[in-house]
Amino acid sequence: MPEVLTPRAAEQLLRPHRKSATALGAMLEYLHETGRGANIIGDGQRQVTGICLDSRAVLPGDLYVAAPGAKFHGAQFAAAAMQAGAAAILTDMEGEATASALGLPMVLVQDVREVVGELSALIYGTDVNCPELFALTGTNGKTTTTYMIRSVLRALGRETGLVGTIEIAAGDTPIPSILTTPEAPQLHGLMARMGEMGVNAAAMEVSSHSLSYKRVDGLRFAVAGFTNLTQDHLDLHGSMEDYFETKAALFDLERSDRAVITIDDRWGVAMAEQATAAVWTLASDAANVDADWVITNIAPLGLGHSFELHGPKSQVLRLNTGLPGDFNVSNAALAVLMVLASDVPLAELQAALDASNPLTVEVPGRMQVIAERPAAIVDFAHNADALARALGSVRSPVPGSRVIVVFGATGERDATKRPIMGAVAATHADVVIVTDDDPHGEEAAPIRAAILAGARGEIAAKGLSSQALEVYPRAEAIAAAVAMATEDDTILVAGRGHEVFQEVMGINLELDDREELRRALLLNGFRPLGQGADSFDSKDEG
């Protein structure tokens, strides 16, 4: 089981080793220069060496950010922050009323969240000294594309960083990932730490949550990329239009110098039209003559594809990726164009692509091939569009072969997508096995019922020959899929990808889809990739 870090220990991993001090008076001066009202109560010469939003993670010398939250105001935890060594407090008028009795100097602003990112940049020096940043947003494909960007940058000889769903890494040093995008103070501390370690370029996933909650404020992106927009996270945004507007903020010239935007759907077209950063558009359809860059000449190459990118002034790039799925062609094209947009010469980029095949990179839990006969794949697809793309890419050409999919839906998230996912699965798979994803605090049975209703309704309405089954818990569903498979079939286990815990009513249960799939394959006489038939030791037998 992975080591569980305390908030303070985790925070230390996201800080530079070298500390520099910033006086509260310098922050006040900065805020006034940028047109924000602010005031200091107490010693304006007090200096801070860090900044933190979580009272449990405060380190000595920190500026504690006491911001209003969904349930509590951060000022209610200011005493704990002071006890941990906080040197001063950043808060609003409500926070002042609560924390003033502590006697710590305070920086008072009208909107705390509005200034946290920029003050973090000032404290950690990332306003002037930061790795070149490549930002990825969109509903699907962010993780894979960031891995590809990092791989291409490495092929060009850059020292790289990565911030994303699966991991945070500075060079080859992993750092425990807390959120898809950390809070603004953590992110700026991390960038300062990466700079200390010689990292000069970093690829980062930027979620809609991080934009909504201002986690990336204060950072400047060299290139921002857009994959696609499909229904997801409507529990936060309420509508696709609001979801779009949140994403669109990344492509404002105030945040990003340049943008590469995939325009395969109407949302991409709208994104390119609304962006104020300098834009290149990308299309996977050669008929889309309005795109700056177009993917052409796609051909199968092992499990993946070779293809070309044709751009302005007859520019051509020749690429290949070993990752399965047509959507990974789009991901690879986007990654390469984002690097090209950072002023890398085309000939130098082509030479790096030819020399090391950097677009064939294993991304944990993203179209990860566990076995070839039967084809057994684990993918993170957890919404209808991603599920359709994954299922559409895995069908074998062997006559009579079947696609068997195992998936569920996350609890306490957008419930409207559940029957839609069921219908998509019934359309694209021969056998649909509905099970549990991460129910969180929601009862699992109604979630399964909603998915099954969508699947069985689609089968009945369209006279499909597919079948929909309910099997739980999840490990048993994976075992059932393998037990019914032949060597020519394909098994897709979707929804959780790289995750190693399943949260059920507040309890984290150890569950890794990849390991469950390997175990089931061996028990049924199949051979997972990279393992012999006797590769599980006694601890795996119960």
N, C-alpha and C positions, 0 to 999 in steps of 0.2 A: 504494500500500500504506500502511495506517495507520502512524503513527509508533510504534515500539516503545519504551516508556519503561523505564528502569531501575527496580528496586524502590524505590530512594530517591526518584527523581523522581516516581513514581506516588504514593508516600506523602505527599510534600509537597502534592499536590493534594487530599489528604483531611485536611488540617490547617487550623486557624484561622490567620490571619495574626498575630493578637495572642496573645502567649504570657503565661500566668500561671504562677507557680511554686507547687508544692505540696510541703511537707516530708514526708519519710517518716514522721515522728512523727505527723502529722495522719492519715495512712493507717492507722497502727497504732491510733490512737484510734478511728477509724471502724470498723475491723474488730472491735475489742473491744466497741464499743457495739452492733453488730449480731450479736453472739454468735459470732463466728468467732475461733478462736485464731490468734494471729500473734505474731511476734517479729522484732526487728531486730538484725542483726549489723553493727556499725560505726556510722557517724555518723547518728543519727536526725534531725539537723537538715539533712541533705543534701536539696536541693530538685530536683525534676524538672519539666520543662515539657511533656513528652509521654510517650506510652507505646506500645510496639511489640512485636509477637510475632515479627517476622521480622528476624533479625540483619542481613540484607542491606539492610533498609530503615531501620535505626536512624538517627535524627537526633541531633545534639548536644543533651545535656540530657535524653534519654529515660530512662524506666524500662524496661529490657529484660525482657520476660516470658519466662522460661526454663521452658517447660512440657513435660511428657512428650508425645511424639508416637508415631505408629504404628511408626516405625522408630528414631528417635533422640530423645534428650532434648535440649531446647533449650539446656541448660547446656553442651553440647558446643560451642556456637557463641558462648558468652559472651565469649570473647577477641576475636572479630571484632566483636561488639557494642561492647565497650569501646574498641576501636580506632576505631570509627565515632563515638564520643563519648558512649556510654551513661553516665549518671551513677550508676545503681544497678541492682540486679537484683531481680526478683520471682521466687521459685522455691520448691521444696519441699525436703525433706530430701535426696532423691537429688541434686537440683540443687546444693545447698550443697556436698556432698562433691566435686562436679566443679569448681565455679566459685570455691570459697573462696580458692584460691591467688591469684586476680586482685587481691584487696584492695579490691574495690568494696563499698560498703554493700549489704546484702541485706535484703529483707523476706521472711521465711519463713512459709509457710502450708501447711496440710495438702493442700488441693486448689487448685491454681493457677487452673484454668479456672473454678472456682466464684466467684472474686472479681474476675476480670479486668474484666468489664463494669461492676461497681459502682465499681471504682477508676478506670476510664476516665472514668466520669461525674464522679467527684470531681475528677480532673485537668483535664478540659475544661469543667467547670461545667455539664454538660448535666443534672445532677441538679436544677438550679433554673432553667436557662435553655435551653429546647429548643423547636423548632417543634412545633406541634400535629401529632401523628403518626397516620396512617391505615395500618393494617397489613392486608395481604391474604395469606391462605394457602388451600391447597387444591391439588388435582393440576393441574387445567386452569383457565385463565381469569384467573390472577393478573395477568399482564402487561397484558392488555387492560383489565382493571378498574382497575388503578392509573393507566393513561393517562386513562381516563374520569374518575376522581376528580380528578386534577390539572386536567383540562379544566373540570370543573364548578366547582372551587374558583377557577380563574382567572376564570370567568364571574361569580363572586361578588365579584371584585376582590381576591382573596388573592394574595400573592406565594408561589409554590409551589416545592417541591423534589420530586425523584423518585429512588427507589433501586430498581433492578430488573435483570432479565436483560439487557435491551437497552442501557440507559444509566443513568448517574447524572447528574442535572442539578440545579443550584442556580439557580432562576430560568431564564434563557435560556442559562446557562453550562454546557456539557457537561463532564463529568468522566469519564475512562475507567473503565468498569465492570470490576471484577476478578472478582467472584463475584456470584451472585444477591443474596446479602446479604454485605457485607464482614465481616471479623473485628470483634469488639467494639471494640478500640481505634480502628480506622479509622472505624467507624460513629459513634462518639461524636465523634471529630475532625471528621468530615464534618458532623454536626449543629451543632457549634460554628461551623464555617465558614459553613454556611447561615445561621445566626443573624446572623453578621457582615454577610452580604449582604442582609439584610432579609427572608429567607424566614420566613414565619410558619406555614406548613402544608406537610407533606410526605406523599406517598403512597409506601408501601414494600412490596415483595414480601418475604414471610417464608417461606422454604423450610423443609422438615422438617430439612434438613441444618443450617440456621442455628439451629434450636431445639435439635437434638441436641448441637451443638458450642457452645452458649451464646453465639452471636454477637450476639443481641439483648438479652442480660442488661444490666440497668441502665437500659434505656429504659422509658418509660411511654407506652402507646398510648391516645389518646383514644377511637378506635374500631377494633375489629378485625373483619375480614370473612372469611367462609368461602364458597368457591365449590362444591366437590364433593370427593369422595374416590374415586379409582379406582386400579386396580393400576399401580403405578410405584414405583421406588426400593426394591424389596424386597431388592435386593442390600445395602442399608444396614440396612433395618428387619427383614427376615426374615419378617414377617407383616403382613397388613393391620391386625390389632389393634394391633401395635406402632406402625405408621405412624399410625394414628388417635390413639393416646395421645400421640405426639410432637406432632402438630398441636394436640391439645386443650390443651396447655400455654399456647398463646397466649391462650385465652379464660378464663384464671384471673384473678380480680380483682386479683391481685398484679401482673399485667402490663398489663391493659386495663380501662379504665373501662366501656366499652360494647361490645356485639357485635351484628353483623347476620349471621345464619347462614341459608344456603340449605338448605331441608329437603326437597329433591327426591329424596333417596335415604336409605336407613336410616342412613348414616353422618352425614348432616346432622342427622337427628332425634336421634341419640345425642349429637352434639356440642352441640346446644342443651340437652339434658337435663343434660349434664355441666358445662357452663359455669357459672362462678360470677360472671362479669361480668353486668351488666344486658343482657338479650338481647331483640332483635327477631328474629322468624323471618320468612323470605321463601319463598314457594312460587310456581312457575310454572304450577301447576295450580289453576284456580279451584275445583275440587272439594275442595281441601285446606282445609277450613274451620278447621283448628286453627292455621293460620299467622296471624301478626299482619298481614302484608302479602301480598297476592296479586296476581299479574300477570293482567290481564284485557284483553279487547277487542283482541287482537293482530291487526293488519292489515298486509298488504304495503305498503311505501312505497319505491318504487325497488328497489334491491338490499337494502334493510333493512326496518324495520318501525316502525309506530306502535303504541302500547299505553298502557294505564293501570295505575296502582298504586292499589289500594284498601286502606286501612288502618283502624286503630281510630277510633272516633268519626266514622265516615263521611268520613274524610280521603281525598282523591283527588289524585293527581299524574298529569299527562298528559305522556308522553314520546315521543320518536322517536329512532331511530339509523339511520344510513345503512350501518352495517356489516352484511354478509350473515351469515346463520346465526341460527337460533332461540336458540342458546346466547348470542349477543351481546345478545339481549333480556334474558336473565337477568343477564349481566354489567353491562349498563346499569342495570338495576333495583337491583342490589346497590350499585353505585357511588353512585347517587342517595340511597339509603337510608342509606348510611354518612355522607354529608355531612349529611343531615337529622338523623341521630342525634347530630351534634356541636352541636346546639342552634341550627341555622340555621332561622329561621321558614319554615314551609311556603310562604307566599305569596311571600316573597323568593326562595326556591329555584325556585318555578314561574316567576316572572318572568325569572330568569336562564336557565332552560331554554328559554323561549319566545324570548328575545332573540337567542341566539347558537348554538343547536343544538349544545351542547358534547359531546353523546354521539356525534356523527359526527366521529370523530378517527382519523386514519391511524396505525395501529400497525405499525411495520416487521415484515414477515414473519408477521403475524397476520391471516389471511383477507385478504391484500393482493391486490387485483385488478390484474392486469397487463394484461389485455385483456378485451374484452366479447364479441367474435365471432372465434374461439370464446372462451367464458369461460375465462380462464386465471388461476389463483389460486395463491398461495404461502402455506402455513400451517405453523406450528410443530408441528402435531399429531405427537406421537412416542410415543404409547401407544394402546392399543386403543380406549378410550373417546373420546379426542380425535379419533381417526381416524374413528370411527363418526359422531360429531357433525358433523365437517367434511363428510364424504361425504354425509350425510343432508341437508345444507343446500344443496347446490350443483346438484342435478339440475334440468335444464331441463324446462319443461312441454311443449316442442316434441316431437311424436310422432317416434319413431325416433332421437332424440338419445341420445348416450352419455356416460357418465362414465368418464374415463381417469385413473387415479391412478398417480403415480410416488412410491415411497417405499422406505425401507430400515429398518434398526434399528441403534441405537448399539452399538458394541462395548464390552466390559468393563462392561456394565450388565445388568440383570435379563434373563436369557436366556429365562425362561419366557413372557414376553409376545410373543416373536417369532412363533410359530405362531398365536397368538391374533390378532395384528395381520393376518397373512395371511388368516385366516378372515374377519375383519371386512371387509377390503378386497374379498374375493371376493363377499361378501354384498351390499355396497353399490355396487360399481363394475362396469362392463361389461368394462373392460380393466384388469388389474392388472399394472403393470410394476415388478418387484422389482429394486432396485439397491442401491448402498451409501450408507449415511448417514455417520457418522464411525466407522470401524472401531477407531480408537485403536490399541492394540497387539495387537488380535485379528485373526486371519485373516478376510478378508472373505467368502470363498466359503461357509464353514459357516453364517455369519449369513444369507446369502441363501437357502441351502438350507432352513434352518429356517422362514423366512417362506413360501417356495414350498410346502413340505410342508403348512403350515397352509392356504394358499390352495387348492391342488389337492385336498387332502383334503375341504375344505368343498364345493368344486364337485362332486366325485364323490358325496359323501354326500347332498347335497340336489338333485342334478341341475340345477345352475345353468348358465345359458348363458354366464356370464362366462368370460374366458380369463385365464390367468396366464402372464406372460412374464418372462424374466430378461435384463436388459440392463445392461451396465456398461462403462466407468465411468459415473458419474452424469450427466455432461453429455450423453453419448450416449443415455442413457435419456430425458432431457428432450427431446432432439431427436427421438427415435423417437415419443414421445407426440404432439408437435406434427405430425409428418409424417403420422400416421394420422388426425388430427382433421379434422372438417368445421366449418363456421362455427356449426353448432347444437350441437356437443359442448361438454363442460366438461372442462378439464384441471386436476387438482389435484396440485401438487407439494408433498409433505408431509414433515415431519420436521426440517427445518433452519431454516426461517423466515428470520430476519434474518442468519444466520451467513455470514461471507465467507471462512472457511477450512474445509477438510476435513482432519481429522487422520488420517493413515495412517502407522502404525508410527513415531510420534514426529515426523513431518514435516507441517507445515502447508501444504497445497496451496491456492492461491487458487481459490475456488469460491463463487459467489453464485447461488443458484437463480433469483433474480429476473432477473439479467442473462443467464443462460443461457436462460431462458424468453423474454425479449425478443429475444435473438439468433435463436433458433429460429423464433419467430413471423415475424420479418422475412424470414428466408431462405425461408419457405414462403408468402410473400405476404400475411400477416396484419398488422394494424396494432396495435401495443401502445398503451395509453392514453398520451396526452401526447407521442407521438412520430410524426414522419412516416416515410415508408417509407425515407428515406435518412439516418436519424438516427445511424447508427453510422459513426464515422470509420474511417480506414484501419487504425488500431492494433487494431481489433476484427476485422479480416479475416485476421489471422494474421501 
